Amino acid sequence: MGNVIKKTTSILLSVVLVISLAPFQINATTVSADHLPSQFQSPPSGSKNIVGEDLSKREENIKHFLLKDHTYEADVYPFPVHYKTDGQWKDIDNSLSEKTDSETNDKVLENKENMFKVHFAEKTNKKELVKMKSGNYTLGWNLDDTQDSEAMKDRVSIPGYDSLTDNEKREPYKS
């Protein structure tokens, strides 16, 4: 009786192992929004008839919109979209603009609106390459022994880099 159970178990495990190693073809299809349950469907663009945002209902990660039919829509985000200053919620805008650092008089790129400020130096050889400020606290860092390069809003220009081939650009740095 014991040998029969061992043989049956061995055969069953062998069959399961062979089946698990066999390649399977999976066919996936795209589901259009017409076939989704109503709670997952978004109205067509422009059909919400948003009158405007109700600023008094703002929360750190929620915007409330008044619709034309006098109902509200709450858009909930998985990250903060507002920051609080002077008791009011304001939109976060981390797009960069050109500024002059008030402490060093260097040109920097700075985020526009947030509870903290981030400065990126335009030149890599500056004392503080990156500086973050929040209230009375400041955190900054720089690079030692850097090449002189210049940061721009849309791209970074590094002397000599553009003359490299694509393969040379992908190779790890060798000292």
MDAnalysis code that builds the backbone (N, CA, C; Angstrom):
import MDAnalysis as mda
import numpy as np

u = mda.Universe.empty(525, n_residues=175, atom_resindex=np.repeat(np.arange(175), 3), trajectory=True)
u.add_TopologyAttr("name", ["N", "CA", "C"] * 175)
u.add_TopologyAttr("resid", np.arange(1, 176))
u.add_TopologyAttr("resname", ["MET", "GLY", "ASN", "VAL", "ILE", "LYS", "LYS", "THR", "THR", "SER", "ILE", "LEU", "LEU", "SER", "VAL", "VAL", "LEU", "VAL", "ILE", "SER", "LEU", "ALA", "PRO", "PHE", "GLN", "ILE", "ASN", "ALA", "THR", "THR", "VAL", "SER", "ALA", "ASP", "HIS", "LEU", "PRO", "SER", "GLN", "PHE", "GLN", "SER", "PRO", "PRO", "SER", "GLY", "SER", "LYS", "ASN", "ILE", "VAL", "GLY", "GLU", "ASP", "LEU", "SER", "LYS", "ARG", "GLU", "GLU", "ASN", "ILE", "LYS", "HIS", "PHE", "LEU", "LEU", "LYS", "ASP", "HIS", "THR", "TYR", "GLU", "ALA", "ASP", "VAL", "TYR", "PRO", "PHE", "PRO", "VAL", "HIS", "TYR", "LYS", "THR", "ASP", "GLY", "GLN", "TRP", "LYS", "ASP", "ILE", "ASP", "ASN", "SER", "LEU", "SER", "GLU", "LYS", "THR", "ASP", "SER", "GLU", "THR", "ASN", "ASP", "LYS", "VAL", "LEU", "GLU", "ASN", "LYS", "GLU", "ASN", "MET", "PHE", "LYS", "VAL", "HIS", "PHE", "ALA", "GLU", "LYS", "THR", "ASN", "LYS", "LYS", "GLU", "LEU", "VAL", "LYS", "MET", "LYS", "SER", "GLY", "ASN", "TYR", "THR", "LEU", "GLY", "TRP", "ASN", "LEU", "ASP", "ASP", "THR", "GLN", "ASP", "SER", "GLU", "ALA", "MET", "LYS", "ASP", "ARG", "VAL", "SER", "ILE", "PRO", "GLY", "TYR", "ASP", "SER", "LEU", "THR", "ASP", "ASN", "GLU", "LYS", "ARG", "GLU", "PRO", "TYR", "LYS", "SER"])
u.atoms.positions = np.array([
    [0.825, -1.202, 0.000],
    [0.000, 0.000, 0.000],
    [0.860, 1.253, 0.000],
    [1.974, 1.269, 0.762],
    [2.860, 2.426, 0.848],
    [3.522, 2.726, -0.477],
    [3.890, 1.650, -1.239],
    [4.521, 1.859, -2.535],
    [3.542, 2.455, -3.546],
    [2.289, 2.074, -3.458],
    [1.269, 2.592, -4.374],
    [1.097, 4.094, -4.156],
    [1.090, 4.535, -2.910],
    [0.942, 5.966, -2.601],
    [2.168, 6.728, -3.093],
    [3.361, 6.156, -2.895],
    [4.588, 6.798, -3.355],
    [4.596, 6.923, -4.880],
    [4.210, 5.834, -5.597],
    [4.199, 5.857, -7.055],
    [3.169, 6.865, -7.563],
    [1.995, 6.876, -6.964],
    [0.938, 7.798, -7.386],
    [1.369, 9.239, -7.152],
    [1.956, 9.489, -6.002],
    [2.430, 10.841, -5.688],
    [3.544, 11.236, -6.648],
    [4.468, 10.346, -6.953],
    [5.566, 10.632, -7.874],
    [5.038, 10.950, -9.270],
    [4.113, 10.165, -9.743],
    [3.537, 10.391, -11.070],
    [2.790, 11.718, -11.104],
    [2.010, 11.986, -10.083],
    [1.249, 13.236, -10.016],
    [2.186, 14.441, -10.000],
    [3.247, 14.397, -9.180],
    [4.205, 15.496, -9.123],
    [4.943, 15.656, -10.452],
    [5.270, 14.552, -11.112],
    [5.940, 14.617, -12.416],
    [5.044, 15.285, -13.453],
    [3.778, 14.932, -13.455],
    [2.827, 15.525, -14.397],
    [2.683, 17.027, -14.123],
    [2.574, 17.401, -12.866],
    [2.450, 18.816, -12.499],
    [3.703, 19.588, -12.924],
    [4.880, 19.004, -12.729],
    [6.136, 19.640, -13.104],
    [6.198, 19.849, -14.613],
    [5.837, 18.836, -15.384],
    [5.863, 18.950, -16.847],
    [4.873, 20.011, -17.309],
    [3.702, 20.040, -16.734],
    [2.692, 21.032, -17.124],
    [3.163, 22.441, -16.776],
    [3.803, 22.593, -15.630],
    [4.246, 23.930, -15.232],
    [5.368, 24.446, -16.120],
    [6.128, 23.565, -16.744],
    [7.212, 23.974, -17.638],
    [6.729, 24.248, -19.061],
    [5.554, 23.796, -19.393],
    [5.025, 23.973, -20.749],
    [4.678, 25.445, -20.990],
    [5.037, 25.958, -22.178],
    [4.694, 27.358, -22.480],
    [3.192, 27.500, -22.723],
    [2.644, 28.576, -22.228],
    [1.231, 28.832, -22.418],
    [1.073, 30.096, -23.233],
    [0.109, 30.102, -24.095],
    [-0.184, 31.301, -24.870],
    [-1.342, 32.014, -24.190],
    [-1.122, 33.306, -23.927],
    [-2.159, 34.098, -23.275],
    [-2.650, 35.125, -24.270],
    [-3.911, 35.158, -24.483],
    [-4.495, 36.139, -25.382],
    [-5.163, 37.225, -24.565],
    [-4.725, 38.460, -24.783],
    [-5.309, 39.590, -24.072],
    [-6.015, 40.486, -25.074],
    [-7.079, 41.049, -24.639],
    [-7.793, 41.990, -25.494],
    [-7.963, 43.306, -24.764],
    [-8.053, 44.356, -25.508],
    [-8.271, 45.672, -24.927],
    [-9.762, 45.847, -24.697],
    [-10.103, 46.283, -23.512],
    [-11.504, 46.506, -23.176],
    [-11.791, 47.986, -23.358],
    [-12.791, 48.295, -24.133],
    [-13.134, 49.705, -24.313],
    [-13.926, 50.188, -23.106],
    [-13.970, 51.499, -22.933],
    [-14.667, 52.094, -21.788],
    [-16.167, 51.792, -21.823],
    [-16.697, 51.440, -22.995],
    [-18.128, 51.139, -23.102],
    [-18.503, 49.885, -22.317],
    [-17.524, 49.003, -22.093],
    [-17.814, 47.740, -21.426],
    [-17.458, 47.745, -19.948],
    [-16.990, 48.864, -19.432],
    [-16.644, 48.955, -18.011],
    [-17.883, 49.268, -17.181],
    [-17.900, 48.835, -15.929],
    [-19.007, 49.220, -15.049],
    [-19.040, 50.750, -14.907],
    [-20.192, 51.294, -14.624],
    [-20.373, 52.746, -14.605],
    [-19.456, 53.459, -13.612],
    [-19.118, 52.820, -12.477],
    [-18.273, 53.503, -11.499],
    [-16.843, 53.676, -12.000],
    [-16.450, 52.951, -13.066],
    [-15.104, 53.081, -13.615],
    [-15.076, 53.934, -14.884],
    [-16.204, 54.358, -15.375],
    [-16.243, 55.142, -16.602],
    [-16.107, 56.621, -16.295],
    [-15.326, 57.287, -17.123],
    [-15.207, 58.737, -17.024],
    [-16.099, 59.346, -18.087],
    [-16.743, 60.450, -17.763],
    [-17.536, 61.097, -18.784],
    [-16.622, 61.605, -19.893],
    [-17.122, 61.759, -21.101],
    [-16.299, 62.264, -22.195],
    [-15.717, 63.629, -21.841],
    [-14.556, 63.902, -22.383],
    [-13.865, 65.158, -22.094],
    [-14.772, 66.347, -22.390],
    [-14.842, 67.264, -21.459],
    [-15.638, 68.473, -21.637],
    [-17.094, 68.322, -21.229],
    [-17.535, 67.102, -20.872],
    [-18.950, 66.912, -20.543],
    [-19.238, 67.127, -19.065],
    [-18.195, 67.320, -18.245],
    [-18.417, 67.498, -16.815],
    [-19.026, 68.855, -16.506],
    [-18.827, 69.797, -17.390],
    [-19.371, 71.149, -17.187],
    [-18.915, 71.743, -15.861],
    [-17.615, 71.777, -15.679],
    [-17.048, 72.331, -14.460],
    [-17.185, 73.847, -14.471],
    [-17.764, 74.373, -13.396],
    [-17.892, 75.819, -13.240],
    [-16.574, 76.378, -12.709],
    [-15.990, 75.714, -11.709],
    [-14.732, 76.154, -11.130],
    [-14.411, 75.371, -9.886],
    [-13.206, 75.598, -9.353],
    [-12.788, 74.912, -8.141],
    [-13.283, 75.686, -6.929],
    [-13.774, 74.967, -5.927],
    [-14.169, 75.573, -4.658],
    [-12.933, 75.583, -3.763],
    [-12.282, 76.729, -3.666],
    [-11.019, 76.851, -2.928],
    [-11.186, 76.596, -1.434],
    [-12.388, 76.816, -0.900],
    [-12.613, 76.622, 0.539],
    [-12.619, 75.148, 0.925],
    [-12.777, 74.241, -0.030],
    [-12.836, 72.808, 0.260],
    [-11.514, 72.086, -0.022],
    [-10.483, 72.832, -0.356],
    [-9.204, 72.210, -0.681],
    [-8.632, 71.425, 0.493],
    [-7.941, 70.336, 0.164],
    [-7.171, 69.561, 1.124],
    [-5.820, 69.290, 0.479],
    [-4.918, 68.677, 1.230],
    [-3.566, 68.488, 0.716],
    [-3.546, 67.746, -0.623],
    [-4.367, 66.716, -0.770],
    [-4.354, 65.931, -2.000],
    [-5.738, 65.839, -2.666],
    [-6.616, 66.808, -2.369],
    [-7.979, 66.785, -2.929],
    [-8.358, 68.160, -3.468],
    [-8.960, 68.168, -4.655],
    [-9.542, 69.380, -5.239],
    [-11.048, 69.128, -5.378],
    [-11.865, 70.108, -5.040],
    [-13.324, 70.003, -5.187],
    [-13.770, 70.973, -6.277],
    [-14.558, 70.467, -7.215],
    [-15.033, 71.287, -8.319],
    [-16.553, 71.402, -8.282],
    [-17.058, 72.602, -8.485],
    [-18.495, 72.833, -8.610],
    [-18.877, 72.607, -10.065],
    [-19.911, 71.786, -10.274],
    [-20.379, 71.490, -11.627],
    [-21.610, 72.330, -11.947],
    [-21.959, 72.420, -13.221],
    [-23.093, 73.243, -13.652],
    [-24.414, 72.781, -13.050],
    [-24.532, 71.488, -12.733],
    [-25.787, 70.988, -12.152],
    [-25.811, 71.174, -10.633],
    [-24.910, 72.020, -10.096],
    [-24.829, 72.369, -8.674],
    [-24.411, 71.198, -7.784],
    [-23.727, 70.221, -8.356],
    [-23.127, 69.143, -7.572],
    [-21.625, 69.380, -7.525],
    [-20.970, 68.633, -6.666],
    [-19.516, 68.748, -6.538],
    [-18.847, 67.472, -7.002],
    [-17.650, 67.637, -7.501],
    [-16.800, 66.515, -7.851],
    [-15.508, 66.683, -7.067],
    [-15.088, 65.625, -6.374],
    [-13.828, 65.667, -5.632],
    [-12.805, 64.825, -6.387],
    [-11.720, 65.448, -6.791],
    [-10.627, 64.731, -7.435],
    [-9.578, 64.449, -6.366],
    [-9.336, 63.161, -6.097],
    [-8.395, 62.739, -5.063],
    [-7.124, 62.240, -5.747],
    [-5.985, 62.777, -5.321],
    [-4.697, 62.437, -5.909],
    [-3.896, 61.585, -4.924],
    [-3.031, 60.690, -5.420],
    [-2.220, 59.857, -4.518],
    [-0.983, 60.588, -3.975],
    [-0.881, 61.875, -4.241],
    [0.255, 62.681, -3.800],
    [-0.255, 64.093, -3.519],
    [0.500, 64.878, -2.749],
    [0.049, 66.253, -2.458],
    [0.013, 67.119, -3.716],
    [-1.060, 67.878, -3.865],
    [-1.178, 68.848, -4.961],
    [-1.304, 70.265, -4.407],
    [-1.445, 70.386, -3.080],
    [-1.538, 71.693, -2.407],
    [-0.567, 71.738, -1.236],
    [-0.158, 72.926, -0.872],
    [0.608, 73.128, 0.354],
    [-0.043, 74.272, 1.107],
    [0.078, 74.237, 2.437],
    [-0.603, 75.212, 3.278],
    [0.355, 76.324, 3.689],
    [-0.052, 77.567, 3.465],
    [0.708, 78.723, 3.897],
    [-0.270, 79.794, 4.335],
    [-0.013, 80.372, 5.497],
    [-0.895, 81.399, 6.068],
    [-2.339, 80.912, 6.177],
    [-2.529, 79.628, 6.489],
    [-3.862, 79.067, 6.681],
    [-4.623, 78.771, 5.405],
    [-3.999, 78.946, 4.244],
    [-4.673, 78.686, 2.962],
    [-3.901, 77.636, 2.171],
    [-4.670, 76.787, 1.461],
    [-4.065, 75.793, 0.588],
    [-3.765, 76.439, -0.755],
    [-2.534, 76.273, -1.234],
    [-2.127, 76.814, -2.536],
    [-1.664, 75.677, -3.423],
    [-1.799, 75.865, -4.740],
    [-1.358, 74.851, -5.693],
    [0.151, 74.688, -5.653],
    [0.623, 73.452, -5.732],
    [2.054, 73.175, -5.851],
    [2.422, 73.313, -7.322],
    [3.486, 74.060, -7.584],
    [4.002, 74.221, -8.941],
    [5.514, 74.037, -8.873],
    [5.993, 72.859, -9.264],
    [7.423, 72.569, -9.209],
    [8.128, 72.826, -10.539],
    [7.475, 73.542, -11.449],
    [8.182, 73.916, -12.670],
    [9.292, 74.894, -12.291],
    [10.357, 74.895, -13.064],
    [11.538, 75.686, -12.728],
    [11.533, 77.028, -13.452],
    [12.011, 78.053, -12.763],
    [12.164, 79.373, -13.364],
    [13.546, 79.901, -13.001],
    [14.053, 80.787, -13.828],
    [15.373, 81.366, -13.586],
    [15.267, 82.443, -12.521],
    [16.126, 82.366, -11.520],
    [16.159, 83.323, -10.410],
    [17.604, 83.636, -10.085],
    [17.790, 84.586, -9.183],
    [19.108, 84.877, -8.630],
    [19.063, 84.546, -7.148],
    [20.000, 83.716, -6.699],
    [20.069, 83.325, -5.289],
    [20.392, 84.562, -4.464],
    [19.538, 84.853, -3.482],
    [19.699, 86.064, -2.674],
    [20.952, 86.019, -1.800],
    [21.451, 84.835, -1.482],
    [22.635, 84.719, -0.629],
    [23.946, 84.780, -1.406],
    [23.982, 84.187, -2.594],
    [25.235, 84.088, -3.350],
    [25.253, 84.957, -4.606],
    [24.097, 85.519, -4.995],
    [23.945, 86.287, -6.231],
    [24.252, 85.465, -7.477],
    [24.217, 84.133, -7.376],
    [24.403, 83.254, -8.526],
    [23.061, 83.015, -9.204],
    [23.106, 82.791, -10.512],
    [21.883, 82.436, -11.231],
    [21.552, 80.986, -10.912],
    [20.286, 80.731, -10.598],
    [19.824, 79.390, -10.255],
    [18.499, 79.115, -10.946],
    [18.134, 77.850, -11.000],
    [16.792, 77.439, -11.409],
    [16.065, 77.068, -10.132],
    [14.860, 77.615, -9.920],
    [14.123, 77.444, -8.664],
    [12.699, 77.002, -8.962],
    [12.174, 76.093, -8.105],
    [10.776, 75.699, -8.263],
    [9.881, 76.899, -7.925],
    [8.717, 76.983, -8.567],
    [7.878, 78.180, -8.428],
    [7.087, 78.231, -7.132],
    [6.288, 77.221, -6.817],
    [5.405, 77.268, -5.643],
    [5.414, 75.931, -4.921],
    [5.869, 75.942, -3.673],
    [5.830, 74.753, -2.828],
    [6.160, 75.188, -1.410],
    [5.975, 74.313, -0.423],
    [6.287, 74.667, 0.958],
    [7.797, 74.735, 1.172],
    [8.564, 74.238, 0.223],
    [10.015, 74.329, 0.283],
    [10.512, 74.846, -1.070],
    [11.708, 75.384, -1.071],
    [12.326, 75.880, -2.303],
    [13.514, 74.998, -2.641],
    [13.692, 74.719, -3.916],
    [14.842, 73.969, -4.394],
    [15.554, 74.831, -5.419],
    [16.865, 75.022, -5.232],
    [17.697, 75.772, -6.172],
    [18.661, 74.807, -6.846],
    [18.758, 74.905, -8.170],
    [19.754, 74.172, -8.935],
    [20.687, 75.202, -9.549],
    [21.979, 75.101, -9.270],
    [22.940, 76.048, -9.828],
    [23.011, 75.876, -11.336],
    [23.189, 76.992, -12.055],
    [23.302, 76.903, -13.506],
    [24.649, 76.330, -13.932],
    [25.667, 76.484, -13.114],
    [27.011, 75.966, -13.434],
    [27.388, 74.918, -12.390],
    [27.993, 73.821, -12.843],
    [28.313, 72.723, -11.929],
    [29.482, 73.021, -11.007],
    [30.247, 74.071, -11.281],
    [31.401, 74.358, -10.428],
    [31.057, 75.325, -9.298],
    [29.797, 75.584, -9.049],
    [29.387, 76.487, -7.968],
    [29.477, 75.787, -6.621],
    [29.553, 76.596, -5.559],
    [29.711, 76.062, -4.206],
    [28.544, 75.154, -3.815],
    [27.324, 75.564, -4.141],
    [26.149, 74.737, -3.842],
    [25.451, 74.389, -5.146],
    [25.636, 73.146, -5.578],
    [25.030, 72.686, -6.819],
    [23.514, 72.592, -6.667],
    [23.077, 72.048, -5.530],
    [21.651, 71.925, -5.226],
    [21.443, 72.407, -3.798],
    [20.382, 73.184, -3.581],
    [20.073, 73.660, -2.234],
    [18.572, 73.571, -2.028],
    [18.175, 72.981, -0.907],
    [16.759, 72.889, -0.537],
    [16.559, 73.692, 0.734],
    [15.504, 74.531, 0.741],
    [15.220, 75.354, 1.913],
    [13.771, 75.151, 2.335],
    [13.585, 74.955, 3.640],
    [12.248, 74.859, 4.208],
    [12.296, 75.534, 5.564],
    [11.615, 76.657, 5.686],
    [11.645, 77.401, 6.946],
    [13.052, 77.862, 7.253],
    [13.537, 77.536, 8.454],
    [14.885, 77.915, 8.865],
    [15.931, 76.857, 8.509],
    [15.535, 75.806, 7.824],
    [16.445, 74.704, 7.527],
    [16.888, 74.753, 6.071],
    [18.163, 74.447, 5.858],
    [18.735, 74.417, 4.516],
    [19.579, 73.156, 4.374],
    [19.447, 72.496, 3.236],
    [20.259, 71.331, 2.908],
    [20.832, 71.578, 1.523],
    [22.139, 71.475, 1.387],
    [22.757, 71.695, 0.092],
    [23.864, 70.708, -0.157],
    [24.208, 70.510, -1.410],
    [25.324, 69.657, -1.745],
    [25.946, 70.113, -3.044],
    [27.175, 69.645, -3.250],
    [27.897, 69.992, -4.465],
    [28.770, 68.814, -4.874],
    [29.471, 68.982, -5.979],
    [30.382, 67.957, -6.474],
    [31.801, 68.497, -6.388],
    [32.734, 67.638, -6.033],
    [34.140, 68.035, -6.016],
    [34.775, 67.731, -7.364],
    [35.736, 68.558, -7.764],
    [36.505, 68.348, -9.001],
    [35.605, 68.119, -10.207],
    [34.723, 69.075, -10.481],
    [33.779, 68.932, -11.587],
    [34.300, 69.624, -12.835],
    [33.824, 69.153, -13.969],
    [34.037, 69.865, -15.227],
    [33.114, 71.054, -15.222],
    [33.480, 72.069, -15.947],
    [32.606, 73.223, -16.050],
    [31.522, 72.903, -17.073],
    [30.289, 72.842, -16.634],
    [29.162, 72.629, -17.536],
    [28.039, 73.552, -17.094],
    [27.067, 73.694, -17.957],
    [26.018, 74.662, -17.694],
    [24.658, 73.996, -17.778],
    [23.824, 74.210, -16.771],
    [22.469, 73.654, -16.766],
    [21.538, 74.623, -17.468],
    [20.654, 74.078, -18.278],
    [19.638, 74.877, -18.953],
    [18.289, 74.252, -18.664],
    [17.261, 74.995, -18.897],
    [15.921, 74.487, -18.584],
    [15.619, 73.185, -19.313],
    [15.958, 73.089, -20.590],
    [15.537, 71.949, -21.383],
    [16.591, 70.857, -21.524],
    [17.873, 71.202, -21.353],
    [18.906, 70.193, -21.537],
    [20.144, 70.608, -20.771],
    [21.098, 69.686, -20.675],
    [22.363, 69.966, -20.017],
    [23.455, 69.949, -21.072],
    [24.327, 70.938, -21.046],
    [25.422, 71.028, -21.997],
    [26.718, 70.694, -21.282],
    [27.393, 69.633, -21.735],
    [28.669, 69.239, -21.151],
    [29.712, 69.298, -22.255],
    [30.736, 70.150, -22.107],
    [31.762, 70.261, -23.146],
    [32.394, 68.908, -23.453],
    [32.503, 68.572, -24.735],
    [33.126, 67.325, -25.159],
    [32.180, 66.147, -25.227],
    [31.028, 66.201, -24.571],
    [30.116, 65.054, -24.549],
    [29.481, 64.824, -25.906],
    [29.088, 65.887, -26.596],
    [28.408, 65.737, -27.882],
    [29.305, 65.118, -28.945],
    [30.638, 65.211, -28.780],
    [31.544, 64.639, -29.768],
    [31.731, 63.135, -29.579],
    [31.253, 62.575, -28.458],
    [31.389, 61.140, -28.213],
    [30.411, 60.363, -29.079],
    [30.770, 59.127, -29.423],
    [29.849, 58.262, -30.156],
    [28.802, 57.732, -29.182],
    [27.717, 57.185, -29.720],
    [26.667, 56.629, -28.855],
    [27.216, 55.512, -27.979],
    [28.112, 54.664, -28.516],
    [28.687, 53.570, -27.723],
    [29.550, 54.117, -26.597],
    [30.323, 55.167, -26.857],
    [31.155, 55.751, -25.817],
    [30.301, 56.358, -24.707],
    [29.137, 56.924, -25.064],
    [28.248, 57.514, -24.065],
    [27.643, 56.447, -23.160],
    [27.453, 55.227, -23.684],
    [26.841, 54.167, -22.901],
    [27.845, 53.427, -22.021],
    [29.142, 53.502, -22.359],
    [30.151, 52.781, -21.604],
    [30.291, 53.359, -20.207],
    [30.518, 52.486, -19.214],
    [30.735, 53.022, -17.851],
    [32.043, 53.796, -17.797],
    [32.112, 54.718, -16.878],
    [33.298, 55.551, -16.697],
    [34.468, 54.685, -16.249],
    [35.610, 54.850, -16.909],
    [36.830, 54.117, -16.533],
    [37.853, 55.131, -16.095],
    [38.392, 54.962, -14.890],
    [39.408, 55.900, -14.421],
    [40.795, 55.380, -14.655],
])
